[in-house]
Amino acid sequence: MISKIKVVTFGKIKEKYIKDGISQYCQRLQMFCKIETIELKDKGRENNSKTLERYINKNTFLLDEEGKEYNSISFSEFIKNLHQNPIFIIGGAEGFNSEIKKKLDKISLSQMTMIHDMTRLFLFEQIYRSFMVINNKKYHK
């Protein structure tokens, strides 16, 4: 089972209600694993893609609209079956270049377009939900 999850993202959260939600899920997740969030400055698609090179390993996943979609139960299975601590990357406003997209597995939270701040909140909620399902705790309905 994984012990740490790293989320790499571009830009800082602006809205207080989103910050509060993320904080709430990060606190809840502490009983299951450590969470590390790395906020990078958004410098555009090409520069952002170059910056990501240092975070890439076989357990690095892009959050991307073209990625594989999961329901909450199948995402829980995905989390449960990871053998190394994952890194999830949420891109900047311009997304990722094609080289990065080819290198990494992609996950989609939805086919809908959403602000990146909200994507971060949804990701943390789904990770928390996954741990609750994996550990047979009451949360998921």
Phi and psi restraints in degrees (value plus and minus 20) as a CYANA .aco file:
   2 ILE   PHI     -91.2   -51.2
   2 ILE   PSI     129.7   169.7
   3 SER   PHI    -135.8   -95.8
   3 SER   PSI     -32.2     7.8
   4 LYS   PHI    -168.9  -128.9
   4 LYS   PSI     120.3   160.3
   5 ILE   PHI    -143.6  -103.6
   5 ILE   PSI     111.1   151.1
   6 LYS   PHI    -131.2   -91.2
   6 LYS   PSI     113.6   153.6
   7 VAL   PHI    -140.0  -100.0
   7 VAL   PSI      98.8   138.8
   8 VAL   PHI    -125.2   -85.2
   8 VAL   PSI     109.2   149.2
   9 THR   PHI    -163.8  -123.8
   9 THR   PSI     140.6   180.6
  10 PHE   PHI    -128.8   -88.8
  10 PHE   PSI     108.5   148.5
  11 GLY   PHI      70.6   110.6
  11 GLY   PSI     143.9   183.9
  12 LYS   PHI    -123.3   -83.3
  12 LYS   PSI     133.1   173.1
  13 ILE   PHI     -91.2   -51.2
  13 ILE   PSI     111.9   151.9
  14 LYS   PHI    -118.6   -78.6
  14 LYS   PSI     -58.5   -18.5
  15 GLU   PHI    -104.8   -64.8
  15 GLU   PSI     109.8   149.8
  16 LYS   PHI     -80.9   -40.9
  16 LYS   PSI     -60.6   -20.6
  17 TYR   PHI     -84.7   -44.7
  17 TYR   PSI     -51.6   -11.6
  18 ILE   PHI     -94.2   -54.2
  18 ILE   PSI     -62.6   -22.6
  19 LYS   PHI     -77.2   -37.2
  19 LYS   PSI     -64.2   -24.2
  20 ASP   PHI     -82.9   -42.9
  20 ASP   PSI     -62.4   -22.4
  21 GLY   PHI     -83.7   -43.7
  21 GLY   PSI     -65.4   -25.4
  22 ILE   PHI     -82.4   -42.4
  22 ILE   PSI     -63.9   -23.9
  23 SER   PHI     -78.8   -38.8
  23 SER   PSI     -62.9   -22.9
  24 GLN   PHI     -80.4   -40.4
  24 GLN   PSI     -66.7   -26.7
  25 TYR   PHI     -90.8   -50.8
  25 TYR   PSI     -53.8   -13.8
  26 CYS   PHI     -84.2   -44.2
  26 CYS   PSI     -60.0   -20.0
  27 GLN   PHI     -83.5   -43.5
  27 GLN   PSI     -64.0   -24.0
  28 ARG   PHI     -83.8   -43.8
  28 ARG   PSI     -56.2   -16.2
  29 LEU   PHI     -91.9   -51.9
  29 LEU   PSI     -37.5     2.5
  30 GLN   PHI     -76.8   -36.8
  30 GLN   PSI     -47.9    -7.9
  31 MET   PHI     -93.6   -53.6
  31 MET   PSI     -34.4     5.6
  32 PHE   PHI    -130.6   -90.6
  32 PHE   PSI     -58.3   -18.3
  33 CYS   PHI    -184.6  -144.6
  33 CYS   PSI     148.0   188.0
  34 LYS   PHI    -105.9   -65.9
  34 LYS   PSI     125.7   165.7
  35 ILE   PHI    -140.0  -100.0
  35 ILE   PSI     109.8   149.8
  36 GLU   PHI    -142.9  -102.9
  36 GLU   PSI     104.7   144.7
  37 THR   PHI    -130.3   -90.3
  37 THR   PSI     107.9   147.9
  38 ILE   PHI    -134.6   -94.6
  38 ILE   PSI      95.6   135.6
  39 GLU   PHI    -121.6   -81.6
  39 GLU   PSI      96.0   136.0
  40 LEU   PHI    -124.1   -84.1
  40 LEU   PSI     134.4   174.4
  41 LYS   PHI     -93.0   -53.0
  41 LYS   PSI     112.9   152.9
  42 ASP   PHI     -96.8   -56.8
  42 ASP   PSI      93.6   133.6
  43 LYS   PHI    -138.0   -98.0
  43 LYS   PSI       1.2    41.2
  44 GLY   PHI      73.6   113.6
  44 GLY   PSI     140.5   180.5
  45 ARG   PHI     -70.7   -30.7
  45 ARG   PSI     -73.9   -33.9
  46 GLU   PHI     -87.8   -47.8
  46 GLU   PSI     -67.0   -27.0
  47 ASN   PHI     -85.6   -45.6
  47 ASN   PSI     -60.0   -20.0
  48 ASN   PHI     -81.7   -41.7
  48 ASN   PSI     -62.7   -22.7
  49 SER   PHI     -82.7   -42.7
  49 SER   PSI     -59.8   -19.8
  50 LYS   PHI     -84.7   -44.7
  50 LYS   PSI     -60.3   -20.3
  51 THR   PHI     -81.3   -41.3
  51 THR   PSI     -52.5   -12.5
  52 LEU   PHI     -91.5   -51.5
  52 LEU   PSI     -38.5     1.5
  53 GLU   PHI     -70.2   -30.2
  53 GLU   PSI     -58.4   -18.4
  54 ARG   PHI     -92.4   -52.4
  54 ARG   PSI     -33.1     6.9
  55 TYR   PHI    -120.1   -80.1
  55 TYR   PSI     -20.7    19.3
  56 ILE   PHI    -106.2   -66.2
  56 ILE   PSI     106.3   146.3
  57 ASN   PHI    -165.4  -125.4
  57 ASN   PSI    -192.0  -152.0
  58 LYS   PHI     -92.4   -52.4
  58 LYS   PSI     -29.4    10.6
  59 ASN   PHI    -134.6   -94.6
  59 ASN   PSI      15.3    55.3
  60 THR   PHI    -126.3   -86.3
  60 THR   PSI     112.1   152.1
  61 PHE   PHI    -149.6  -109.6
  61 PHE   PSI     115.4   155.4
  62 LEU   PHI    -109.9   -69.9
  62 LEU   PSI     117.2   157.2
  63 LEU   PHI    -108.6   -68.6
  63 LEU   PSI      96.3   136.3
  64 ASP   PHI    -171.2  -131.2
  64 ASP   PSI     121.4   161.4
  65 GLU   PHI     -80.3   -40.3
  65 GLU   PSI     -41.5    -1.5
  66 GLU   PHI    -109.6   -69.6
  66 GLU   PSI     -18.4    21.6
  67 GLY   PHI     -98.6   -58.6
  67 GLY   PSI     157.0   197.0
  68 LYS   PHI     -91.6   -51.6
  68 LYS   PSI     114.4   154.4
  69 GLU   PHI    -115.9   -75.9
  69 GLU   PSI     122.9   162.9
  70 TYR   PHI    -143.5  -103.5
  70 TYR   PSI     132.8   172.8
  71 ASN   PHI    -110.3   -70.3
  71 ASN   PSI     155.6   195.6
  72 SER   PHI     -82.9   -42.9
  72 SER   PSI     -57.4   -17.4
  73 ILE   PHI     -89.5   -49.5
  73 ILE   PSI     -65.0   -25.0
  74 SER   PHI     -88.5   -48.5
  74 SER   PSI     -51.6   -11.6
  75 PHE   PHI     -87.2   -47.2
  75 PHE   PSI     -56.6   -16.6
  76 SER   PHI     -80.5   -40.5
  76 SER   PSI     -62.1   -22.1
  77 GLU   PHI     -84.2   -44.2
  77 GLU   PSI     -61.1   -21.1
  78 PHE   PHI     -77.7   -37.7
  78 PHE   PSI     -70.2   -30.2
  79 ILE   PHI     -81.4   -41.4
  79 ILE   PSI     -65.1   -25.1
  80 LYS   PHI     -80.9   -40.9
  80 LYS   PSI     -55.3   -15.3
  81 ASN   PHI    -107.8   -67.8
  81 ASN   PSI     -21.0    19.0
  82 LEU   PHI     -91.0   -51.0
  82 LEU   PSI     115.2   155.2
  83 HIS   PHI    -123.9   -83.9
  83 HIS   PSI     -31.0     9.0
  84 GLN   PHI    -149.4  -109.4
  84 GLN   PSI     137.2   177.2
  85 ASN   PHI     -82.6   -42.6
  85 ASN   PSI     107.0   147.0
  86 PRO   PHI    -103.6   -63.6
  86 PRO   PSI     137.6   177.6
  87 ILE   PHI    -142.1  -102.1
  87 ILE   PSI     103.3   143.3
  88 PHE   PHI    -127.0   -87.0
  88 PHE   PSI     112.7   152.7
  89 ILE   PHI    -136.4   -96.4
  89 ILE   PSI     105.9   145.9
  90 ILE   PHI    -128.9   -88.9
  90 ILE   PSI      99.9   139.9
  91 GLY   PHI     -93.4   -53.4
  91 GLY   PSI     154.7   194.7
  92 GLY   PHI    -101.7   -61.7
  92 GLY   PSI    -191.1  -151.1
  93 ALA   PHI     -80.1   -40.1
  93 ALA   PSI     -49.7    -9.7
  94 GLU   PHI    -113.0   -73.0
  94 GLU   PSI     -21.8    18.2
  95 GLY   PHI      57.0    97.0
  95 GLY   PSI    -170.7  -130.7
  96 PHE   PHI    -137.5   -97.5
  96 PHE   PSI     135.3   175.3
  97 ASN   PHI     -98.4   -58.4
  97 ASN   PSI     147.8   187.8
  98 SER   PHI     -86.0   -46.0
  98 SER   PSI     -50.0   -10.0
  99 GLU   PHI     -82.8   -42.8
  99 GLU   PSI     -67.1   -27.1
 100 ILE   PHI     -84.9   -44.9
 100 ILE   PSI     -62.6   -22.6
 101 LYS   PHI     -80.8   -40.8
 101 LYS   PSI     -55.3   -15.3
 102 LYS   PHI     -92.1   -52.1
 102 LYS   PSI     -52.4   -12.4
 103 LYS   PHI     -94.4   -54.4
 103 LYS   PSI     -51.5   -11.5
 104 LEU   PHI    -139.0   -99.0
 104 LEU   PSI     132.0   172.0
 105 ASP   PHI     -90.5   -50.5
 105 ASP   PSI     124.8   164.8
 106 LYS   PHI    -136.6   -96.6
 106 LYS   PSI     123.1   163.1
 107 ILE   PHI    -143.5  -103.5
 107 ILE   PSI     116.0   156.0
 108 SER   PHI    -133.0   -93.0
 108 SER   PSI     109.7   149.7
 109 LEU   PHI    -102.9   -62.9
 109 LEU   PSI     -41.5    -1.5
 110 SER   PHI    -192.4  -152.4
 110 SER   PSI     135.3   175.3
 111 GLN   PHI    -100.1   -60.1
 111 GLN   PSI     -31.6     8.4
 112 MET   PHI     -95.2   -55.2
 112 MET   PSI     130.3   170.3
 113 THR   PHI    -104.4   -64.4
 113 THR   PSI     115.3   155.3
 114 MET   PHI    -160.8  -120.8
 114 MET   PSI     140.6   180.6
 115 ILE   PHI     -87.2   -47.2
 115 ILE   PSI     128.3   168.3
 116 HIS   PHI     -83.7   -43.7
 116 HIS   PSI     -51.6   -11.6
 117 ASP   PHI     -81.2   -41.2
 117 ASP   PSI     -63.2   -23.2
 118 MET   PHI     -87.4   -47.4
 118 MET   PSI     -55.8   -15.8
 119 THR   PHI     -78.1   -38.1
 119 THR   PSI     -62.9   -22.9
 120 ARG   PHI     -81.9   -41.9
 120 ARG   PSI     -64.6   -24.6
 121 LEU   PHI     -81.2   -41.2
 121 LEU   PSI     -67.4   -27.4
 122 PHE   PHI     -82.2   -42.2
 122 PHE   PSI     -59.4   -19.4
 123 LEU   PHI     -81.7   -41.7
 123 LEU   PSI     -68.4   -28.4
 124 PHE   PHI     -81.9   -41.9
 124 PHE   PSI     -59.0   -19.0
 125 GLU   PHI     -83.8   -43.8
 125 GLU   PSI     -63.5   -23.5
 126 GLN   PHI     -89.2   -49.2
 126 GLN   PSI     -54.4   -14.4
 127 ILE   PHI     -85.1   -45.1
 127 ILE   PSI     -64.9   -24.9
 128 TYR   PHI     -80.6   -40.6
 128 TYR   PSI     -67.0   -27.0
 129 ARG   PHI     -77.4   -37.4
 129 ARG   PSI     -61.2   -21.2
 130 SER   PHI     -79.9   -39.9
 130 SER   PSI     -66.4   -26.4
 131 PHE   PHI     -84.6   -44.6
 131 PHE   PSI     -55.3   -15.3
 132 MET   PHI     -85.9   -45.9
 132 MET   PSI     -61.8   -21.8
 133 VAL   PHI     -84.9   -44.9
 133 VAL   PSI     -68.5   -28.5
 134 ILE   PHI     -76.8   -36.8
 134 ILE   PSI     -58.4   -18.4
 135 ASN   PHI    -115.9   -75.9
 135 ASN   PSI      -7.6    32.4
 136 ASN   PHI      33.6    73.6
 136 ASN   PSI      20.7    60.7
 137 LYS   PHI    -120.5   -80.5
 137 LYS   PSI     130.7   170.7
 138 LYS   PHI     -94.4   -54.4
 138 LYS   PSI     100.1   140.1
 139 TYR   PHI    -191.3  -151.3
 139 TYR   PSI     -73.5   -33.5
 140 HIS   PHI     -96.1   -56.1
 140 HIS   PSI     114.9   154.9
